């Protein structure tokens, strides 16, 4: 969830999916276009650039073209980061990475934890000067849930009473308990208490849509001339596949806090090209190319921080030979994750021996990852045994041809080549590699057309259930053909249980079941590693969330 602005570039070049839950899409995994002209930033990086008629201009890289600036459709990291600076929801992640006031200046929560009443700011306005009203949120969320919209983000709203039934075609829009009580009051009723609901609302999928604008022009979000947002910046120009320019939104309720006058986004997906642009002053931030990691990682101009997400590979359980669990397990146990993290990806990333990244604290004070331990490690002897047993179960004298697919980027290529070598050396299995551009790759993966394919997941909100729910039956993010009633029930309990300790026990069990079935193979956790030019400061990089330029400055 399926993706880049420098925050995602920090994950080395750019990602994928998602997810969203996203992974790539959520999902979330964006990948970029190598054939992009470099912007004509003649003043970028020079001391006098902030004294020009353009004022303070920050030069960044978005990696590739956003999928969509419709908040219900742009469900991937390459869309989220720009959207988070063009728009704002009821809540917004604050400097402490917690859900704080956004368009809503405050809210009330009923004693049973089911009803949230949000009070919108009187001075909240759209970039065209219209007032942001509660009806814009009701309209946007019900539009997202409309089955005809086919929003990949709709499942995030299933916490709301009536939302899942409507989105699934089994209920009415009138049953969705999101109601504009008046222009500045929005009432939301949940299906069950959800302690992290305010955090969920920071996801761009819950941004409002100017109802009057959208009804007059359904394509309002496709061009700068028609785009209307309510965030710290507004979309000034958009040369598709090439560049975007944001300017300060004078109508934003907190415009006095915004220091930048402009933000220029290039779209470069090659890590070496964007690093060269940083060195020449054409970009103010950059990721570190893997081959330069040892040389640059300890520099004074490097920001390093946690980032909630996972790179992994999906097995298509509807295709041979990965309908067999033991064969899936064999491939997973044949991988040396430590070598991939240390020598291929570099930049201080950590190998993933489970699916949930470190950083989630349980009710008893333990980190989720520490509590559930290592679930998949390298064990070549075990891998060989499992492969032999799995082949015997299927009657294979030799494996069917294996194709490993990945979305185009230099880092993804390097990881795929490392895996190819490990499968040859540790299992004696030849694997063909195929790369595809992001949009083609993403659609093929969703359609279950790929046998064995790369994925990434960037957390949508700060709770372990966010990743785990991706693999319930019929989830948009599943993309493996996996269906398990026991797993579905564990996730349902992991979302609705009001006793937090019990809820986490369900999630521990769900992750263990996911590892046992091995429908996906974890590789490494993401982190944020960013080179910053002198004078750049105040950029918020949330461990889980979307980068924020509201407080950014360039001196």
Secondary structure, DSSP 8 states (H G I E B T S, - for coil): -----HHHHTTSS------TTBTTTTB------S-------TTTTSTTGGGSTT-SEEEEE--S--S-SSTTT--SHHHHHHHHHH---SEEE-TTSSEEESSEEEEEE-TTS-EEEEEE-TT-B-TTS-B--HHHHHHHHHHHH-TTT--TTGGGGGGBTTHHHHHTTSS-GGGS-EEEEETTEEEEEBSS--TTHHHHTTSGGG----HHHHHH-TTTTSSTTT----SSEEEEEEETTTEEEEEE-TTSTTGGG---SEEEEE----HHHHHHHHHTTS-SEE---GGGHHHHTT-TTEEEEEEEEEEEEEE-TTSTTTTSHHHHHHHHHT--HHHIIIIII-TT--B-SSSS-S--B-TTS-BHHHHH-------HHHHHHHHHHHHHHHT-SS---EEEEEES-HHHHHHHHHHHHHHHHHH---EEEEEE-HHHHHHHHHTT--SEEEEEEE-SSSSTHHHHGGGSTT-TTT-S----HHHHHHHHHHHH-SSHHHHHHHHHHHHHHHHHHTSEEEEEEEEEEEEE-TTEE--B--SSS--B-TT-EE-
